[in-house]
Structure formats: C-alpha cells, structure tokens
C-alpha cells in the first residue's frame, strides 16, 4: 500500500483544480493501450505543458501529437523505462488530469479520491514492477506548487534541492534500457559465388568463401599468410568458432548464443534480391533459412535490411514489388521479428537506388506495396527506416515514404577512427527525430584486395582504430540516448556495424585473437541489462 500517496493529495486536489481550471489548455488524445507484443521496457517520455506542468506517456505518437497540436515541449531524457502491458509481478500506474496539470499514481484509492475532487481519469499509462528486481530503481512522484513530476529515486537530492517534495513511490523500473543489435552479413557459405570465383581466379583455391580473410589471418595452417604488403597483426581475422558455413543452423545457434550472452537483442540481416535467380530470387537466403532452423532462434529478434543495389542484378524491378512484399510478410509472421517500441514491425533500407528505377516515386510505391501486403495479410503496420549515410538530406524520409533513418557504417573521409569518434555527437545531432543510432566497430576492406577490389588505391581502412576508441563511441551513444529530446519509437535502439563483416573489418563476433573482448565492450559501454558481456 502506497500510504504516503494516499494521505495528502485529496486536499491538494481541491486547490489545484480551482487554480488550473481557467488555463484551458487543450487535452491531448487519450493514450491508446500499447501492444502487448512489445515486452521490453520502453522509455517514459516527459513533456512540459504550456502552463508549466509535466506530462508523461509511453506512446511516441501521443507525445508527437501533444507537441504538434497542443504546444507541449519535449523534456530531455526519460522518466525511467516501463512496460506497456501487464506482466507477472507488475502494477499499473494511472494518469489523471486536473486542468492543465497531470498526476501519476499507482494507488487506486488515491485515483478514486482525486476523481471525486474533479480530476479526469486518463487510464493506465504503463506498468512497473511491484517489488524490486536486480538492476532496478524505484520511481517516485515529486510535487511542487501544483506541479507533479516523476523521476528515479537516485535523483531525490537533486529535486528536493529544487524545492520538490517526494510524495512517494510508483513502483520499480529501469533507469535505462538500450536495445542493441548488430548487422549480420550472411555470405560466408557456398552460395557466395562471387567470392568463391574470385578466390579461385586469384588464389587458385576451389570452393573457398573465405578468400582474402583466410589469407590475411595467418590462422589457417592450410593457407599461407599473405597480407598483400600491409604490415600489422591480422590474426583477429579468424572467428573463434573457425571458418564457418553460415548456411548451417549449428553456426547460427553458436552466433545467437554469443550475441545474447553479451546482451544483444537483434540481428539485422542484409537482404538482397537477385533477378538472375529465377526459382528463388532472394540472394543469400541460406543464412536466413539457417537462422529460421536454429533451435534457439527465438532467443533473439531479427529484421531485414534491404540492399537494393543498382548493380549486379541486385535491384528490385517494379514487376517484383508484390513478390518481394509477400516474402517480407513471411518474415513478419515470425514471433521474433523486430518491433519498434510502439509495436510496429521494423524494416530498414540500406540501399534504395535499385528499387524500380531508383526514383523517389518508385521507392514510395515499393514501401506502399509492402505496407499494403502487411496490413492485408496480418493487420499489421510497419515502420520503415532509410540508411542515413545515403540520405543526409533531412527531407529524404518524406520523399521516400520512410519515417526516419538508421545509420550503419560511417567511413570518415580522412580515414581516421579517432576523428569518427570525436565527431559522433555532432553527427547524431543532425539525425532526424525518428532515428536508430549506430556505432561502427571498424572499417577495413584490405582483405578484399586484390580478388574483390583489384585497385589498391580504392581500398579504405582506419589505421588508428582501437578497442578503447570503440568503447568511447558507444559511451557517446549511451550519453546521447540518456539526454535525448527525440520523440521516437526507436529512441533507445543501437545498430552496430557489424557482427561479421569479415571482408570489411566491422566485427564484434568473437575472434581467435581478441576472444569476446568487443562483445564485452558493447555490453559494458552501453550498460546492457541482459547477458554478461565477455
């Protein structure tokens, strides 16, 4: 029983309603019940009303409406991370409105008493834990002169110093909850004919989908080390589980265990359409098929990152829009397909230049077809994010029919990872409001020379990348999320480049030299709440 919350507010309510009745601030739309399909904690968004009160919601749509229609303003940060639906051991928290002021309570008796005093019941806005769990903080309500606000208990000294009074507890929750995932490059299998053929042509080896990586690594007794004249230690270019075949479910099972053991929430599978494959045009479908057959697949979410390149028959012709959309629906049906915090299925575009004729109109049409097929087959809505590096024009999402952006690898033009890390805050600040943040572990395409990139002058890499700088990048992301002013359904998502881009250097998958060091950096620097890191 929250006795302190029940004792005083009835008297306070009479005064507050009388004082606020004349402000006439429009009431935002009543919060919709959030989809139970999202079970991760989501950020409690804090807004200021025009009259100076505080307004809280778990719904990005409701928050956006309050800003655009009623002149509310977004406060930085989050009032903890809450669940959108009841769960075992949970308790609901109610939102009430009195004039232009809003108040949260976990006490049904206080709620009922305040309603009798003139407050309007705005129903349950979220769910907290009724008892403390590991890693949680208590959420308290504070008040000052008819203004109520919510914060984690560790901020009590700060707020009481500003003249607020601690009214009492609302429940237990997380002070932060980052959902991190990694881009998955499913080309290390016998279907990777480009690499196999190039390896045969240059290195004279048959059936090798690890050509170049295996050569640089020096970790395969059957292949002599050859770094093509570049000095340095390349022994990390060998997976801890060996040079694998990711068309085998056993490989994906190991990857899922490694990723979830460090607290990762999802894989972003690069997805390609190959018009030369008539029976099954999806290219590199074998790794996704292996993922679907993995016995532990439901332990991690996944999404598709569509790479419609304008070369090598990797575009999506307009005649195939419906077929591709139906293939997506097959994935959307999976219980572990990634969802944004508002429950929508999340799809990303890494390259749209090969969609139809590459025009804005064809991109919009393609996305519209995908939306229609998802709505018709599943009654579901989807969120589509475009690749930020390809669309730095802030107007691009609206032109393309996407709702925002995600970012993958950033290749600094001066080839300095230190500069990439230093300029990250400035880069993040330019992103659209609906933005999935990113971190690049590295970029180094030297293992592609000479069989995949024959021109040495075109090889790009960071000579100064270090684990410490990668940790700095992730810490900057964490700080940016903690102080966010965005209203976004993916505001606490982080996309990491990459799980296994062995030919491009973006690798957090455990390797023979570093073990799981990079996974440990991800876990610790982002403060992930599941897994144990390295």
Steps between C-alpha positions, in 0.01 A plus 500: 500500500638840400382675816684824440344538158152451642517724803540856372401552137122515555537835677757618247270406212226747600742788488673388183185451294375845595833658419540332159144504373537826310805410290298317234796304361379248236500141614723263300340190356437233760783250517437187300573165661842396382552172318584207725728370223773731635626353825821698541485807723451819297586861584253709698496827305479821703341816357427847635156649453460864390398579857816344643364165614645157421348244265612137471435237235648178363345573160721688251190576294319657794814700587536621141133606492539686829792696351356566155138568600518634854837677526648261756883484504723196534712486815846338466545141610254244626304444820621142518412206278161338551303213351201566275291200614435311824738221596552270794599712799392829342283782620321759283562872525214740425510845346255768612447850369393804697469811286839521329676287760564126485562262787607135510402255772524128564229519768143424395367663816691822428381489140137462607529779757654738247228424246241605759693825540473578126799326343444314173603136485724440194534129572808284541806646324753229585608219729781480753626220720329483839819379670867569441683286245874490426625813326185704564433833668187620666293760313366779723247776452609848601289814538545876527231772483249293304758341271565126510795325349651151495865398542717216622573501871869581450393849389326576830775727630511694175123556490448577868779755459279663235209522743314181408349270758522122465135383508580130491575199280331390177686171459830360380650535153820544303678834480618406149441219253688499170401254229815421304537289188758426233496488122536142379672430167379153399746435217742254657358194333520309170240733342759783498600432142658843443755445777550133409564579134730791581697285744535230237620753243758675720599250771436179302287342774169327434179560694644753747245760617757637746749606232707800611396480865659160538814627321543810714434320828788254493290277728431223250787248474383411148530858371823699511462847649498777242419856610575642156782713636308670781680473835323421824324226691205352313457192719160627614367408154407155620170424676522333839282221366720454191444589135135405494214439260205720601258294293512245784258549793774392743701810401207732565433331832854580611465860381170544684655367821799733464283805425238449770770410751621859462151652517433561129131514408496455123677423175453716189534263208613659175236398244554489123282425197675342203305509175726233347368242749167403351386232744600682819609857425590577860878500508685356799170361625687200641623686807149624579369148446764372741396765752138385467609142569716588802360340815567815705377750237227638727765620744580793272295727274588572140417738220581540131721775363414525132796566269353574156823587322495648151765252377549127451131411455439587866218748440128441555304555174152650533355174371642326811372747763207276595710183509761664721231641730348153538845364589528768769160402637634147547761650733257744663299200619789377714455565872855632530492751215626828642245757613540865588396615847152585370447143378552555129703254296836661417651484149810687382633596156878501459481593130196603302673601178405166343132519596322538167683771310651639821266799508329638808166405346598135455633482856171637631305252287709208622454595865128551441468149354684352798272688740188386314605135498585509872168663583303258282672181614564583866305813592840645593668835442870528426766761566751551219833672563744604227878496516616837633836502323316488167246765588656779702236729351256542794208499253590155364275294731191689385601472135561128522202406712722393790443634850856560602846354478745254640876530455744221429871540429649848483819528300681815602639674193829562675525128586530576870302296751599748771335775298195280446470456877559868574239625253230249592293735724483758221401228254223367726360849554430530126291184484123509453267469798420136415854369514666168585850586618805309384856407585764371259748267666746554214530519123784320322457351155863399447402128497311574177821576313572393232232242418190712578647852468791485255590871528716544812438875498128440565552298817367685806587431862549664839867468603434641849204294624535370857268318742516802729374734226218259422401512866507879481263492200255280690522715813414807291196316362389409851536862614307623195213262577495597868455868415284452192241756392373283215148365483571166341386139511864390465660758725684240712604275207863465394610333176860378505709453190547209496474147631710339227610730217829312482589642158425856617645492849177564693513208744367457853466124459758329725828434325810289557716793617263717706251239614177672603668829592290708262177344623609589851559860392152513346339357813682722747517826304129494416400376846302209355274341759506140375791264437836516671720654234838338451 
